[in-house]
Each structure stands twice: as C-alpha cells, then as structure tokens.
Amino acid sequence: MTNNKSNIQMLILKAENGDEEARFELYLRYLKGNGVEADLQKARHWLRGAVRLGHPLAKKHQEAMWIALSERNGRTPSPAKKKHRPIKDYSICSNCDSCRIFSL
C-alpha cells in the first residue's frame, strides 16, 4: 500500500508541474478507483488539466464523458459531440478503442 501511495504522490507532483501524461493517468485512476478511491470530481479535475495541456486522448475522453453525463441527465448532446458517443451498456466510446469511461 505504501508503494502505491508513493506512486500516487509522485504522479500528483508530476501533474502539478505540468506533466500531461501524469494528469491523464490520475484522471483514469480516479475515474476507475485504481489505487485511489474513485472520485468523479477529482477525475474531471485531472482530465481538464490534461485537455488544457493537449494530451492526445484527453479531449476524446472529455467529449465521451460529456455525452454520457448529458444522456444520464436526460439531455440530448449536440451532433458534433456524438462522434464519440459511448456504447450504452459498457460506456466505451464506439469510435476509439482507447476510450474507457467507467463509473458514470
């Protein structure tokens, strides 16, 4: 557990210093509860940071998350956002194998 905690602390330090990959990794960990307690707000925080820094998959994940949350709240996403429409049962983006949106 201590090793995992130090790994998370190292990731946070890297992310706070502008490492886009560390921010994306923290997003995934908080989204899935991998090594940390799942926390959607923290996941969104790190995802937004990764998007701002231009992480290649972060924007796709942000779009898929927006669609999933919109549909969950009974809103219809705009057609432009539907290119990364999540598959209903698995919440996996149907257009990109890398997108894994869980716990939404």
N, CA and C atoms as an extended XYZ file, in Angstrom:
312
Properties=species:S:1:pos:R:3:atomname:S:1:resname:S:1:resid:I:1 pbc="F F F"
N         0.824       -1.197        0.000 N   MET     1
C         0.000        0.000        0.000 CA  MET     1
C         0.866        1.257        0.000 C   MET     1
N         1.952        1.251        0.774 N   THR     2
C         2.823        2.418        0.841 CA  THR     2
C         3.422        2.722       -0.522 C   THR     2
N         3.831        1.671       -1.248 N   ASN     3
C         4.403        1.868       -2.573 CA  ASN     3
C         3.378        2.497       -3.504 C   ASN     3
N         2.137        2.024       -3.444 N   ASN     4
C         1.085        2.576       -4.283 CA  ASN     4
C         0.815        4.028       -3.911 C   ASN     4
N         0.800        4.318       -2.603 N   LYS     5
C         0.564        5.690       -2.144 CA  LYS     5
C         1.680        6.611       -2.618 C   LYS     5
N         2.918        6.137       -2.572 N   SER     6
C         4.029        6.975       -3.039 CA  SER     6
C         3.976        7.160       -4.555 C   SER     6
N         3.489        6.136       -5.275 N   ASN     7
C         3.315        6.280       -6.725 CA  ASN     7
C         2.281        7.351       -7.047 C   ASN     7
N         1.181        7.366       -6.291 N   ILE     8
C         0.138        8.372       -6.496 CA  ILE     8
C         0.691        9.754       -6.171 C   ILE     8
N         1.427        9.861       -5.075 N   GLN     9
C         2.010       11.151       -4.698 CA  GLN     9
C         2.985       11.648       -5.766 C   GLN     9
N         3.755       10.735       -6.348 N   MET    10
C         4.682       11.089       -7.417 CA  MET    10
C         3.914       11.565       -8.652 C   MET    10
N         2.832       10.868       -8.992 N   LEU    11
C         2.002       11.278      -10.129 CA  LEU    11
C         1.417       12.674       -9.901 C   LEU    11
N         0.927       12.911       -8.687 N   ILE    12
C         0.349       14.223       -8.375 CA  ILE    12
C         1.403       15.311       -8.507 C   ILE    12
N         2.589       15.057       -8.007 N   LEU    13
C         3.671       16.039       -8.120 CA  LEU    13
C         3.997       16.330       -9.581 C   LEU    13
N         4.109       15.284      -10.391 N   LYS    14
C         4.375       15.474      -11.823 CA  LYS    14
C         3.241       16.242      -12.492 C   LYS    14
N         2.004       15.876      -12.154 N   ALA    15
C         0.839       16.530      -12.754 CA  ALA    15
C         0.803       18.009      -12.387 C   ALA    15
N         1.067       18.319      -11.141 N   GLU    16
C         1.076       19.715      -10.697 CA  GLU    16
C         2.175       20.527      -11.362 C   GLU    16
N         3.218       19.839      -11.834 N   ASN    17
C         4.313       20.508      -12.540 CA  ASN    17
C         4.134       20.498      -14.052 C   ASN    17
N         2.926       20.157      -14.517 N   GLY    18
C         2.609       20.287      -15.933 CA  GLY    18
C         2.804       19.057      -16.797 C   GLY    18
N         2.907       17.888      -16.212 N   ASP    19
C         3.073       16.658      -16.991 CA  ASP    19
C         1.696       16.173      -17.457 C   ASP    19
N         1.435       16.295      -18.757 N   GLU    20
C         0.120       15.922      -19.295 CA  GLU    20
C        -0.186       14.444      -19.124 C   GLU    20
N         0.818       13.588      -19.257 N   GLU    21
C         0.611       12.137      -19.111 CA  GLU    21
C         0.240       11.798      -17.670 C   GLU    21
N         0.876       12.450      -16.705 N   ALA    22
C         0.548       12.221      -15.291 CA  ALA    22
C        -0.879       12.678      -15.001 C   ALA    22
N        -1.283       13.793      -15.579 N   ARG    23
C        -2.658       14.275      -15.379 CA  ARG    23
C        -3.666       13.282      -15.945 C   ARG    23
N        -3.380       12.753      -17.121 N   PHE    24
C        -4.290       11.791      -17.736 CA  PHE    24
C        -4.335       10.499      -16.915 C   PHE    24
N        -3.186       10.061      -16.432 N   GLU    25
C        -3.122        8.857      -15.597 CA  GLU    25
C        -3.931        9.048      -14.311 C   GLU    25
N        -3.814       10.209      -13.691 N   LEU    26
C        -4.596       10.481      -12.479 CA  LEU    26
C        -6.087       10.508      -12.787 C   LEU    26
N        -6.457       11.075      -13.921 N   TYR    27
C        -7.858       11.057      -14.347 CA  TYR    27
C        -8.367        9.618      -14.400 C   TYR    27
N        -7.623        8.737      -15.064 N   LEU    28
C        -8.048        7.342      -15.193 CA  LEU    28
C        -8.129        6.650      -13.840 C   LEU    28
N        -7.146        6.902      -12.991 N   ARG    29
C        -7.136        6.269      -11.670 CA  ARG    29
C        -8.331        6.706      -10.826 C   ARG    29
N        -8.606        8.014      -10.812 N   TYR    30
C        -9.738        8.494      -10.019 CA  TYR    30
C       -11.066        8.075      -10.645 C   TYR    30
N       -11.118        7.969      -11.930 N   LEU    31
C       -12.339        7.536      -12.596 CA  LEU    31
C       -12.670        6.092      -12.244 C   LEU    31
N       -11.664        5.237      -12.270 N   LYS    32
C       -11.861        3.803      -12.065 CA  LYS    32
C       -11.645        3.350      -10.624 C   LYS    32
N       -11.051        4.208       -9.794 N   GLY    33
C       -10.718        3.795       -8.442 CA  GLY    33
C        -9.520        2.867       -8.398 C   GLY    33
N        -8.569        3.104       -9.276 N   ASN    34
C        -7.375        2.268       -9.391 CA  ASN    34
C        -6.253        2.848       -8.520 C   ASN    34
N        -6.077        2.285       -7.328 N   GLY    35
C        -5.033        2.755       -6.420 CA  GLY    35
C        -5.457        3.947       -5.567 C   GLY    35
N        -6.621        4.491       -5.845 N   VAL    36
C        -7.207        5.593       -5.077 CA  VAL    36
C        -8.702        5.326       -4.968 C   VAL    36
N        -9.359        6.035       -4.073 N   GLU    37
C       -10.813        5.920       -4.010 CA  GLU    37
C       -11.399        6.621       -5.237 C   GLU    37
N       -12.327        5.961       -5.912 N   ALA    38
C       -12.953        6.568       -7.094 CA  ALA    38
C       -13.594        7.894       -6.701 C   ALA    38
N       -13.332        8.923       -7.516 N   ASP    39
C       -13.834       10.262       -7.222 CA  ASP    39
C       -14.021       10.983       -8.550 C   ASP    39
N       -15.262       11.107       -8.983 N   LEU    40
C       -15.555       11.697      -10.284 CA  LEU    40
C       -15.122       13.153      -10.369 C   LEU    40
N       -15.220       13.892       -9.276 N   GLN    41
C       -14.805       15.300       -9.306 CA  GLN    41
C       -13.294       15.419       -9.506 C   GLN    41
N       -12.533       14.602       -8.801 N   LYS    42
C       -11.078       14.627       -8.986 CA  LYS    42
C       -10.715       14.144      -10.385 C   LYS    42
N       -11.443       13.132      -10.873 N   ALA    43
C       -11.189       12.643      -12.235 CA  ALA    43
C       -11.390       13.774      -13.241 C   ALA    43
N       -12.487       14.503      -13.107 N   ARG    44
C       -12.753       15.625      -14.019 CA  ARG    44
C       -11.665       16.695      -13.922 C   ARG    44
N       -11.218       16.975      -12.698 N   HIS    45
C       -10.161       17.979      -12.500 CA  HIS    45
C        -8.908       17.608      -13.298 C   HIS    45
N        -8.451       16.373      -13.153 N   TRP    46
C        -7.238       15.957      -13.843 CA  TRP    46
C        -7.459       15.836      -15.345 C   TRP    46
N        -8.656       15.443      -15.754 N   LEU    47
C        -8.957       15.366      -17.184 CA  LEU    47
C        -8.903       16.755      -17.818 C   LEU    47
N        -9.522       17.745      -17.162 N   ARG    48
C        -9.479       19.121      -17.706 CA  ARG    48
C        -8.044       19.609      -17.847 C   ARG    48
N        -7.207       19.292      -16.864 N   GLY    49
C        -5.804       19.689      -16.937 CA  GLY    49
C        -5.084       19.033      -18.100 C   GLY    49
N        -5.373       17.751      -18.326 N   ALA    50
C        -4.744       17.040      -19.447 CA  ALA    50
C        -5.215       17.617      -20.779 C   ALA    50
N        -6.494       17.989      -20.862 N   VAL    51
C        -7.020       18.604      -22.090 CA  VAL    51
C        -6.320       19.934      -22.352 C   VAL    51
N        -6.194       20.743      -21.310 N   ARG    52
C        -5.537       22.058      -21.460 CA  ARG    52
C        -4.104       21.917      -21.967 C   ARG    52
N        -3.433       20.851      -21.558 N   LEU    53
C        -2.046       20.646      -21.990 CA  LEU    53
C        -1.942       19.920      -23.325 C   LEU    53
N        -3.086       19.510      -23.878 N   GLY    54
C        -3.086       18.910      -25.207 CA  GLY    54
C        -2.844       17.411      -25.252 C   GLY    54
N        -3.145       16.689      -24.177 N   HIS    55
C        -2.983       15.232      -24.206 CA  HIS    55
C        -3.835       14.657      -25.338 C   HIS    55
N        -3.279       13.763      -26.159 N   PRO    56
C        -3.984       13.285      -27.358 CA  PRO    56
C        -5.312       12.566      -27.091 C   PRO    56
N        -5.461       11.849      -26.001 N   LEU    57
C        -6.716       11.138      -25.732 CA  LEU    57
C        -7.651       11.902      -24.798 C   LEU    57
N        -7.137       12.892      -24.110 N   ALA    58
C        -7.937       13.590      -23.101 CA  ALA    58
C        -9.175       14.250      -23.699 C   ALA    58
N        -9.045       14.891      -24.841 N   LYS    59
C       -10.200       15.559      -25.453 CA  LYS    59
C       -11.283       14.542      -25.813 C   LYS    59
N       -10.884       13.392      -26.332 N   LYS    60
C       -11.854       12.345      -26.673 CA  LYS    60
C       -12.582       11.860      -25.427 C   LYS    60
N       -11.848       11.684      -24.344 N   HIS    61
C       -12.461       11.247      -23.097 CA  HIS    61
C       -13.395       12.323      -22.551 C   HIS    61
N       -12.990       13.576      -22.680 N   GLN    62
C       -13.831       14.666      -22.214 CA  GLN    62
C       -15.155       14.699      -22.985 C   GLN    62
N       -15.078       14.528      -24.282 N   GLU    63
C       -16.293       14.507      -25.103 CA  GLU    63
C       -17.183       13.320      -24.733 C   GLU    63
N       -16.582       12.144      -24.559 N   ALA    64
C       -17.368       10.954      -24.211 CA  ALA    64
C       -18.004       11.111      -22.839 C   ALA    64
N       -17.275       11.695      -21.886 N   MET    65
C       -17.828       11.921      -20.559 CA  MET    65
C       -18.983       12.913      -20.632 C   MET    65
N       -18.825       13.963      -21.413 N   TRP    66
C       -19.882       14.969      -21.555 CA  TRP    66
C       -21.144       14.320      -22.114 C   TRP    66
N       -20.990       13.485      -23.107 N   ILE    67
C       -22.147       12.817      -23.719 CA  ILE    67
C       -22.819       11.892      -22.711 C   ILE    67
N       -22.019       11.090      -22.013 N   ALA    68
C       -22.587       10.151      -21.041 CA  ALA    68
C       -23.347       10.893      -19.947 C   ALA    68
N       -22.776       11.972      -19.433 N   LEU    69
C       -23.452       12.740      -18.388 CA  LEU    69
C       -24.688       13.437      -18.926 C   LEU    69
N       -24.628       13.942      -20.155 N   SER    70
C       -25.793       14.590      -20.761 CA  SER    70
C       -26.935       13.600      -20.908 C   SER    70
N       -26.620       12.418      -21.414 N   GLU    71
C       -27.656       11.407      -21.607 CA  GLU    71
C       -28.220       10.925      -20.271 C   GLU    71
N       -27.357       10.818      -19.285 N   ARG    72
C       -27.814       10.402      -17.966 CA  ARG    72
C       -28.784       11.429      -17.382 C   ARG    72
N       -28.560       12.701      -17.673 N   ASN    73
C       -29.411       13.773      -17.160 CA  ASN    73
C       -30.570       14.111      -18.091 C   ASN    73
N       -30.779       13.291      -19.113 N   GLY    74
C       -31.925       13.467      -19.992 CA  GLY    74
C       -31.762       14.537      -21.057 C   GLY    74
N       -30.542       14.988      -21.276 N   ARG    75
C       -30.292       15.983      -22.325 CA  ARG    75
C       -29.800       15.279      -23.575 C   ARG    75
N       -30.029       15.920      -24.712 N   THR    76
C       -29.552       15.386      -25.980 CA  THR    76
C       -28.277       16.123      -26.365 C   THR    76
N       -27.153       15.397      -26.505 N   PRO    77
C       -25.913       16.068      -26.909 CA  PRO    77
C       -25.999       16.575      -28.341 C   PRO    77
N       -25.241       17.619      -28.630 N   SER    78
C       -25.243       18.174      -29.979 CA  SER    78
C       -24.645       17.164      -30.959 C   SER    78
N       -25.021       17.236      -32.245 N   PRO    79
C       -24.498       16.280      -33.244 CA  PRO    79
C       -22.976       16.270      -33.320 C   PRO    79
N       -22.337       17.409      -33.100 N   ALA    80
C       -20.871       17.464      -33.166 CA  ALA    80
C       -20.252       16.601      -32.075 C   ALA    80
N       -20.870       16.515      -30.930 N   LYS    81
C       -20.340       15.730      -29.824 CA  LYS    81
C       -20.581       14.231      -30.007 C   LYS    81
N       -21.519       13.858      -30.865 N   LYS    82
C       -21.888       12.448      -30.998 CA  LYS    82
C       -20.839       11.597      -31.697 C   LYS    82
N       -19.783       12.189      -32.232 N   LYS    83
C       -18.779       11.359      -32.897 CA  LYS    83
C       -18.073       10.437      -31.907 C   LYS    83
N       -18.107       10.762      -30.628 N   HIS    84
C       -17.537        9.893      -29.598 CA  HIS    84
C       -18.632        9.408      -28.665 C   HIS    84
N       -19.742        9.007      -29.238 N   ARG    85
C       -20.890        8.536      -28.467 CA  ARG    85
C       -20.545        7.228      -27.754 C   ARG    85
N       -20.716        7.190      -26.426 N   PRO    86
C       -20.412        5.957      -25.711 CA  PRO    86
C       -21.446        4.866      -25.991 C   PRO    86
N       -20.999        3.632      -25.986 N   ILE    87
C       -21.906        2.497      -26.105 CA  ILE    87
C       -22.636        2.398      -24.765 C   ILE    87
N       -23.947        2.272      -24.797 N   LYS    88
C       -24.769        2.359      -23.583 CA  LYS    88
C       -24.327        1.400      -22.468 C   LYS    88
N       -24.233        0.106      -22.752 N   ASP    89
C       -24.000       -0.861      -21.691 CA  ASP    89
C       -22.602       -0.814      -21.108 C   ASP    89
N       -21.635       -0.500      -21.895 N   TYR    90
C       -20.258       -0.565      -21.440 CA  TYR    90
C       -19.622        0.802      -21.259 C   TYR    90
N       -20.296        1.849      -21.668 N   SER    91
C       -19.766        3.207      -21.587 CA  SER    91
C       -18.379        3.311      -22.208 C   SER    91
N       -18.200        2.643      -23.329 N   ILE    92
C       -16.947        2.709      -24.069 CA  ILE    92
C       -17.218        3.471      -25.352 C   ILE    92
N       -16.375        4.407      -25.659 N   CYS    93
C       -16.540        5.190      -26.872 CA  CYS    93
C       -16.537        4.253      -28.071 C   CYS    93
N       -17.542        4.368      -28.900 N   SER    94
C       -17.662        3.451      -30.030 CA  SER    94
C       -16.715        3.783      -31.172 C   SER    94
N       -16.052        4.928      -31.128 N   ASN    95
C       -15.165        5.320      -32.227 CA  ASN    95
C       -13.691        5.253      -31.887 C   ASN    95
N       -13.338        4.912      -30.657 N   CYS    96
C       -11.907        4.882      -30.341 CA  CYS    96
C       -11.653        3.834      -29.264 C   CYS    96
N       -10.790        2.883      -29.570 N   ASP    97
C       -10.511        1.782      -28.667 CA  ASP    97
C        -9.890        2.241      -27.354 C   ASP    97
N        -9.263        3.400      -27.333 N   SER    98
C        -8.585        3.865      -26.134 CA  SER    98
C        -9.535        4.422      -25.086 C   SER    98
N       -10.717        4.861      -25.489 N   CYS    99
C       -11.659        5.478      -24.550 CA  CYS    99
C       -12.274        4.411      -23.650 C   CYS    99
N       -12.125        4.611      -22.363 N   ARG   100
C       -12.742        3.742      -21.364 CA  ARG   100
C       -13.358        4.663      -20.311 C   ARG   100
N       -14.662        4.861      -20.415 N   ILE   101
C       -15.340        5.723      -19.469 CA  ILE   101
C       -16.169        4.839      -18.554 C   ILE   101
N       -15.718        4.651      -17.344 N   PHE   102
C       -16.408        3.800      -16.380 CA  PHE   102
C       -17.003        4.651      -15.276 C   PHE   102
N       -17.857        4.047      -14.509 N   SER   103
C       -18.421        4.651      -13.297 CA  SER   103
C       -19.205        5.920      -13.550 C   SER   103
N       -19.799        6.074      -14.717 N   LEU   104
C       -20.585        7.282      -14.956 CA  LEU   104
C       -22.036        7.023      -14.642 C   LEU   104
